[in-house]
């Protein structure tokens, strides 16, 4: 994985690197390798992950078909500006 550093801006390059690693799933993989996982636990985790993915796909399909209501959009929270004292 390669990230270009422009104008010696290391903070921005680090953010880009973290985003790429997150997308690739490297952080999740590192977390799994911290400790030994028994084969039975691995099978159970993979099964629950596949069930979760299948439910998500079914829910999205039902929403598109109109059987379930679409999720409400989150409105951005607008913080009031502090009033300047005169």
Buried (B, 14 or more C-beta within 10 A) or exposed (E): EEBEEEEEEEEEBEEEBEEEBEEEEEEEEEEEEEEEEEEEEEEEEEEEEEEEEEEEEEEEEEEEEEEEEEEEEEEEEEEEEEEEEE
